[in-house]
């Protein structure tokens, strides 16, 4: 399974350079990118905050580009922003906090900082290390923050939840959005999608052949009745949809429409392992050993599906900080997460896996999760993200835990109004939100 392609990626894919091994320092000055990488970080115009300009600092630190912005009246607190997957590009880029958070943070008195990470690909290790290094750079350049928050999107959500475990005491609260909170289970989901489709269509094709997209997938789609319209054309296709829905978070509002929306994209994620690093081929951690597929009729997929071991079992099992690290759920600070209900790129089941991990360590009181009724990836309105941020800050300061959604109880998740509580009604009907009925007034 080749690395994920983001929904919007305007970059040329190139061979990725080598990244430094954990615990080593490459023979390159820290104010320069690693060999093979270049930096694209144009000047960031200062924001106007209550009539005055912010202070902007930019540069390269420990091989990663960075932006720092400090409001005229800094409250002494810092927000680190962790970006999502960049693909296997050789250009390092930085992004400011999204969803209107940049201006919101500055107006509330917070400074923010964001790193490009020292490497691209699906390299969570680079994200964790570069973000931590930038906290140290901020302390030297601006001052030691009284509190440090961490927010991230998509792969940056994986960076966020691993960071608070990797560096206890550094971060005071976390806001992962559309995050890969289930770590390796994301890649299991992509593997499951291909293997179940192949099994039901009786078109075995694993390992993935070179002509998978052009020859194999069309045959699978024809046999499963997935060649036109939102509704599968036969019983096998409907079983496939039901299995994917259950793997992605269970029956929930908009699940059938979301399946149709993501169907072709998910087939397109499969490809041959072309060698290179784990960051380039994160699917090496994937397995379906022990996975129970539901429903098991009309075909008992559990008895007939091809079972696959992880190609890199060490990376799958280690607790070390690798490019695709595990997340234990042993948290010590408040975590508030947002997730789109119909996202099948980073499916809603990521929240359920994380909830189970956190509960296993007796830390459930530190986790609040919210479902947003949209099918896109990271499809949040400014109001949804802003409310989550404000509630997280209030929680961290006062100890009063905010409200969230129950992501684990199937009957609750399947309710017709599930996700309405924290979904911004003014965002309807933009984006994919028309795939859902309007929430009750």
PAFI-547960 format. One record per residue (C-alpha): x, y, z; residue in one letter. Coordinates in steps of 0.05 Angstrom, whole numbers, padded with zeros to 5 digits, always signed. Example, Ala and Ser with C-alpha at 12.3 -4.5 7.8 and 13.67 -1.06 7.14 Angstrom:
% PAFI-547960
+00246-00090+00156a;+00273-00021+00143s;
This chain:
% PAFI-547960
+00000+00000+00000x;+00033+00065-00021x;+00031+00127+00023x;-00033+00167+00026x;-00047+00222-00024x;-00081+00282+00006x;-00146+00305-00025x;-00112+00369-00048x;-00037+00364-00062x;-00006+00413-00111x;+00065+00389-00114x;+00110+00347-00157x;+00126+00279-00128x;+00200+00264-00127x;+00246+00212-00096x;+00250+00229-00022x;+00319+00239+00008x;+00343+00200+00068x;+00323+00225+00136x;+00368+00225+00197x;+00365+00164+00242x;+00337+00174+00311x;+00390+00200+00359x;+00440+00221+00305x;+00459+00289+00278x;+00472+00295+00203x;+00534+00332+00180x;+00492+00392+00157x;+00485+00459+00193x;+00419+00463+00231x;+00399+00526+00193x;+00399+00487+00128x;+00351+00433+00103x;+00376+00362+00096x;+00408+00341+00030x;+00356+00336-00025x;+00307+00382+00008x;+00293+00455-00006x;+00252+00506+00034x;+00193+00546+00007x;+00173+00593+00063x;+00157+00662+00035x;+00153+00721+00082x;+00091+00719+00125x;+00058+00788+00130x;+00045+00806+00202x;-00027+00804+00225x;-00062+00865+00251x;-00082+00852+00323x;-00126+00904+00357x;-00097+00956+00309x;-00024+00937+00317x;+00021+00891+00277x;+00044+00824+00304x;+00117+00803+00307x;+00137+00749+00257x;+00200+00706+00261x;+00219+00658+00205x;+00278+00614+00191x;+00306+00543+00190x;+00319+00507+00256x;+00346+00436+00260x;+00335+00428+00185x;+00261+00448+00188x;+00231+00514+00165x;+00190+00550+00217x;+00143+00609+00228x;+00132+00643+00296x;+00082+00698+00308x;+00074+00738+00372x;+00018+00787+00385x;+00033+00858+00409x;+00008+00840+00479x;+00031+00769+00489x;-00004+00731+00546x;+00057+00687+00557x;+00026+00625+00526x;+00043+00587+00462x;+00005+00545+00412x;+00044+00496+00368x;+00011+00478+00302x;+00025+00409+00270x;+00010+00405+00195x;-00015+00344+00157x;+00015+00298+00105x;+00057+00331+00050x;+00068+00272+00004x;+00137+00249-00018x;+00157+00319-00040x;+00226+00349-00030x;+00201+00419-00013x;+00191+00437+00060x;+00133+00485+00073x;+00101+00517+00134x;+00028+00533+00145x;-00004+00578+00198x;-00061+00552+00241x;-00123+00541+00198x;-00198+00551+00207x;-00189+00624+00228x;-00148+00601+00288x;-00087+00644+00271x;-00125+00709+00281x;-00166+00681+00338x;-00103+00660+00376x;-00068+00727+00366x;-00129+00767+00387x;-00133+00725+00450x;-00060+00740+00465x;-00029+00674+00445x;+00035+00666+00405x;+00037+00609+00355x;+00093+00570+00321x;+00092+00520+00264x;+00147+00475+00235x;+00153+00446+00165x;+00186+00384+00199x;+00255+00364+00174x;+00226+00312+00126x;+00163+00298+00086x;+00127+00232+00073x;+00086+00199+00128x;+00140+00216+00179x;+00108+00227+00247x;+00176+00222+00280x;+00199+00283+00241x;+00137+00320+00263x;+00145+00302+00336x;+00219+00320+00338x;+00215+00384+00296x;+00156+00410+00336x;+00192+00398+00402x;+00255+00430+00375x;+00215+00491+00355x;+00188+00499+00426x;+00261+00506+00448x;+00275+00556+00393x;+00214+00597+00413x;+00239+00598+00486x;+00306+00626+00464x;+00277+00677+00415x;+00215+00701+00451x;+00214+00673+00522x;+00193+00613+00562x;+00118+00603+00555x;+00076+00593+00617x;+00033+00541+00580x;+00043+00506+00513x;-00015+00478+00474x;-00010+00432+00414x;-00059+00428+00356x;-00054+00388+00292x;-00093+00363+00232x;-00093+00294+00197x;-00023+00265+00203x;-00011+00326+00248x;-00063+00295+00294x;-00018+00233+00298x;+00040+00280+00313x;-00002+00314+00367x;-00023+00253+00406x;+00045+00219+00401x;+00079+00284+00423x;+00041+00290+00488x;+00062+00219+00505x;+00134+00228+00480x;+00145+00293+00519x;+00104+00293+00582x;+00110+00360+00617x;+00122+00399+00552x;+00051+00407+00528x;-00008+00427+00572x;-00067+00408+00528x;-00079+00381+00457x;-00128+00393+00401x;-00122+00338+00347x;-00170+00349+00288x;-00186+00296+00236x;-00127+00260+00266x;-00096+00192+00256x;-00109+00175+00328x;-00113+00100+00315x;-00041+00099+00289x;-00030+00033+00252x;-00104+00018+00246x;-00109+00071+00192x;-00065+00030+00146x;-00103-00033+00167x;-00166+00001+00142x;-00135+00015+00074x;-00111-00057+00069x;-00179-00084+00090x;-00213-00043+00036x;-00173-00076-00020x;-00173-00147+00008x;-00247-00149+00023x;-00265-00120-00045x;-00220-00172-00079x;-00250-00228-00038x;-00322-00210-00052x;-00308-00199-00126x;-00268-00263-00130x;-00210-00224-00161x;-00148-00240-00119x;-00095-00187-00129x;-00049-00183-00070x;+00008-00164-00069x;-00018-00106-00110x;+00003-00114-00183x;+00027-00057-00228x;-00038-00056-00268x;-00083-00055-00207x;-00116+00012-00221x;-00124+00001-00296x;-00143-00072-00300x;-00160-00101-00232x;-00202-00046-00200x;-00250-00040-00260x;-00263-00116-00255x;-00275-00111-00180x;-00323-00052-00188x;-00361-00087-00243x;-00371-00151-00202x;-00392-00111-00140x;-00439-00066-00179x;-00399-00003-00162x;-00397+00025-00232x;-00450+00078-00228x;-00496+00114-00180x;-00493+00121-00105x;-00524+00053-00092x;-00485-00012-00105x;-00518-00052-00160x;-00518-00120-00127x;-00518-00157-00061x;-00443-00166-00060x;-00432-00092-00068x;-00480-00077-00012x;-00444-00126+00033x;-00378-00092+00016x;-00408-00025+00034x;-00433-00051+00100x;-00365-00081+00118x;-00330-00015+00101x;-00381+00024+00141x;-00369-00020+00202x;-00294-00016+00195x;-00298+00060+00189x;-00338+00072+00253x;-00403+00032+00247x;-00472+00052+00225x;-00479+00128+00231x;-00515+00184+00195x;-00491+00193+00123x;-00450+00130+00122x;-00477+00103+00056x;-00468+00170+00022x;-00397+00176+00050x;-00380+00107+00023x;-00400+00129-00047x;-00362+00194-00039x;-00297+00160-00020x;-00304+00095-00060x;-00258+00110-00119x;-00208+00149-00078x;-00196+00089-00032x;-00184+00042-00090x;-00134+00093-00115x;-00092+00088-00052x;-00067+00018-00068x;+00000+00010-00103x;+00063-00031-00104x;+00116-00022-00050x;+00171+00013-00088x;+00223+00009-00033x;+00250+00068+00005x;+00236+00088+00077x;+00178+00070+00122x;+00155+00142+00115x;+00148+00131+00040x;+00113+00063+00049x;+00074+00067+00115x;+00029+00010+00092x;+00084-00038+00113x;+00055-00036+00184x;-00014-00059+00160x;-00045-00127+00175x;-00113-00159+00176x;-00094-00217+00222x;-00151-00225+00271x;-00196-00173+00238x;-00270-00193+00243x;-00311-00170+00183x;-00385-00156+00191x;-00433-00174+00161x;-00411-00245+00144x;-00467-00258+00094x;-00481-00272+00038x;-00406-00287+00036x;-00369-00308+00098x;-00310-00262+00085x;-00277-00282+00151x;-00267-00352+00124x;-00246-00334+00053x;-00208-00267+00055x;-00134-00268+00045x;-00098-00255+00111x;-00036-00212+00109x;+00019-00202+00160x;+00054-00135+00168x;+00112-00129+00119x;+00150-00093+00175x;+00130-00129+00239x;+00183-00093+00280x;+00154-00025+00262x;+00085-00051+00277x;+00103-00075+00347x;+00155-00027+00373x;+00141+00027+00423x;+00198+00070+00396x;+00186+00135+00360x;+00187+00112+00288x;+00161+00145+00225x;+00094+00109+00237x;+00093+00103+00313x;+00042+00072+00358x;-00001+00113+00405x;-00013+00082+00473x;-00068+00128+00499x;-00030+00140+00564x;-00046+00215+00566x;-00033+00263+00622x;-00064+00328+00596x;-00133+00347+00569x;-00146+00325+00497x;-00205+00351+00456x;-00213+00321+00386x;-00256+00337+00326x;-00272+00288+00271x;-00317+00288+00209x;-00369+00233+00213x;-00363+00211+00141x;-00288+00218+00131x;-00262+00153+00101x;-00192+00179+00087x;-00179+00182+00161x;-00242+00147+00184x;-00284+00161+00245x;-00261+00095+00274x;-00196+00129+00292x;-00234+00163+00348x;-00260+00096+00373x;-00192+00064+00373x;-00163+00123+00411x;-00221+00122+00461x;-00207+00049+00475x;-00133+00061+00484x;-00144+00119+00532x;-00196+00079+00572x;-00148+00020+00577x;-00101+00066+00617x;-00157+00095+00660x;-00150+00164+00629x;-00219+00174+00599x;-00232+00236+00641x;-00178+00271+00601x;-00210+00259+00532x;-00268+00295+00500x;-00288+00278+00428x;-00335+00313+00380x;-00367+00289+00315x;-00380+00338+00258x;-00432+00321+00205x;-00390+00325+00141x;-00358+00272+00096x;-00296+00310+00075x;-00227+00303+00106x;-00214+00359+00157x;-00278+00394+00136x;-00290+00440+00195x;-00319+00510+00197x;-00283+00566+00234x;-00338+00564+00286x;-00329+00490+00299x;-00254+00494+00307x;-00259+00559+00347x;-00309+00531+00396x;-00265+00470+00407x;-00204+00513+00420x;-00241+00558+00469x;-00269+00499+00506x;-00201+00465+00510x;-00169+00528+00540x;-00225+00536+00590x;-00218+00462+00610x;-00143+00468+00619x;-00149+00531+00661x;-00209+00514+00704x;-00210+00439+00705x;-00282+00438+00682x;-00288+00384+00629x;-00328+00406+00568x;-00383+00366+00535x;-00369+00317+00478x;-00400+00261+00438x;-00402+00187+00457x;-00363+00155+00400x;-00365+00083+00425x;-00438+00063+00437x;-00465+00036+00370x;-00537+00055+00384x;-00517+00127+00400x;-00472+00134+00339x;-00527+00106+00294x;-00579+00157+00319x;-00606+00202+00263x;-00586+00265+00300x;-00516+00241+00319x;-00464+00295+00308x;-00513+00352+00310x;-00492+00377+00378x;-00426+00407+00356x;-00439+00416+00281x;-00443+00489+00259x;-00513+00499+00231x;-00491+00560+00192x;-00442+00517+00151x;-00500+00478+00120x;-00504+00465+00060x;-00432+00479+00041x;-00381+00425+00022x;-00405+00354+00034x;-00456+00374+00086x;-00515+00364+00039x;-00500+00289+00044x;-00533+00295+00113x;-00604+00317+00130x;-00606+00384+00165x;-00601+00379+00240x;-00665+00392+00279x;-00674+00465+00295x;
